[in-house]
Amino acid sequence: MTSQPATASLPAASGLIARAYARISARRAAVLFAFTCALLVSLVIDIATGPSSFPIGDILRGLIDRASLSVSQGVILWDVRLPYAVMAVLVGAALGLAGGEMQTVLNNPLASPLTMGVSAAAAVGASVALVLDLHIPGVSGNYLVAFSAFACAAITTLCVQLLARAFGASTNAVVLFGIALTFALNALLSLVQFMADSDTLQQIVFWTMGGLTRATWDKIAILAVVFVICGAFSLRRVWAMTALRAGEEQARSLGVAVERLRLVTLLRVSLLAAVAVAFVGTIGFIGLVAPHMARMTMGEDHRFYLPGSALAGALVLSLSSIASKLLVPGLIVPVGIVTALVGIPMFMALIVRQRGNL
């Protein structure tokens, strides 16, 4: 007699849980929508910002029909400002997504392409290509520099993975391996700079500052394809990633192959980060800060957390792109400097916020 009311209350309790979950999901979807709207506004402002006056009305009209603009306006919009602004969005999204997945599979809030040595390796690769003055007939020197940066970043990622697998290292040790390689690569970069002549040294320093001025539609297309492919594979594994955040043992009990998931994810996001950094130079802190912004606003459900990390990264770098054109009148400050200036205080705030977990 007493079990009947308890049994009857189960559907009601399930209904309450389902409604509560639906409200949480709706709130997270609203945050994603807000991030998207903010990113679109930032993109338009970024396009409108520059040395020459360009009203937003003309920009919107020119995006729909280039013929509505004068020849000079068409060149400024489609060949200069639009590639610059779109590259900021794509690079930010790529680094944000890469950082979010790295922090999940390594269970470490300090994991990012910067701390895992990907950015430093790309800088070394680009510097070596500049010093050696590589030439291949029919291939632009900019693409050779980018390829050399990508190759070094990929090799570094494989080295970290091999060290971790050879010594059976924990996730924290993987991050420490990455940090150790970062110091070694920075020393190697200093050696390359020491050996370079004055002209090459200037190119290396400018590249390592990180800049969007080298953006072209060809590079944007390559990065967009890589981002879409890597993003699609990331979204296929959202449930496994969410389970992993509950703990490795919990994930294994649900049938998740944790070691394989970690290896495949790190190789995939390292590819994504390496391609992004290879085209624009060293961009710090985006892959570190953006995932924390997404986590604080959307929680650990990776259906929302991973897109949120990408959108947060795109928004932060797009805003940094605007700031890079406003800090010094008449000059475009390398965006890597801006992200460092913004990222350092945010990074310190994150350390203070999570001091009990580090």
Phi, psi and omega in degrees: 000321183283340182281340184295313178298322179296318179294321181292335182281345181299313178299323179295317178296319179298321178295321178296318180295317181297319180292320178297318179295322179296321178295318179296316179297321179295321179295318179293322177296323178295322178295318177300319179295320179295318176300318181296316179296316179298322180294319179297318178297316179297321180298315180295317179296321179298318179295324183282343184272131179169177183299320182265144181292134181214094182302146181298325178300317178294324179296312181297321178291321180290330177293328179279318183217104180297330182294342180286349180260160172290168182300315181294319178296321179296319179294315181299315184288307190273335184253345182240294190285318182295313175301321179300311184289319180292321178297322177299317180295314183292316180296316178299317179295318180296314180291324178295314178295317179298315179296320179299315180289323177299316180296329180286307186288336177263354180050045183220120183291351180259002180285137178191167176302332180289313183281341179272002175089000182295314182295317180295321179295320178297322178296319178296315180299315179296320181296317179298317180296322179290319181293317181283347179053056183297142179221134170228125182305131178085358181243131180295144178298327178299323180287328176293320176297316180296319180294319178297319178297315180296317182299315179295321179295319180293318179297319179298317178299317179295323178297317178299316180294318180295319177298317181296317181289324182293325183255006179059041188285152176282174180297324178295323179293327177299316178297320179295321174302315180298318179295319179298317178295326178299315178297318180296318180292323177296323176295318178296322177297319177298322178295317179297318178296322179297325183274347185281154174283175189296319181293314180294322178300320179297319178296318181296314181298317180297320180294317183289343176287339181080120181209151181260001184291344179272007183293134173224164181294329177296314179294320178299318180296318179297311181295322179297318179296314179298318181295317180296316181294311180295321179296322179296317177294326178296315182292334177292338185249022185296322181291319178296321179292320178296319178296324180296327179294339177279353180125147183297318181295319177297318180295318179297322179295338178267006176091015180274127175279091192298312183297317180293319178299317181295314182296311182297319181295315181295321178294320181293312183286335174292322174300314181298312181293321182296318179296318180297311182292327182297330183271334187239353183092189185286119176239109185265159168075343180297311181291347179266318187274318185303316179299326178290324175298317179292320182294320181290334183259338185232357178077201188258001177290111189288349172296331179253326185295315182292312174299325178295321177297317179296315181293320178296318178297317179296319181293315181297316181288327177294317176295323177295325177297319177297314181298326182296336179265353183249341185298313181239111182304130178087354180232152173253109179288135176308131188293337177297328177292319181295314181296327177292316180297322179280323188286327183299309177296325177294321179296316178297321178296322179294320179298315179296319181296324185249025185299334179283345183256355184261000000 
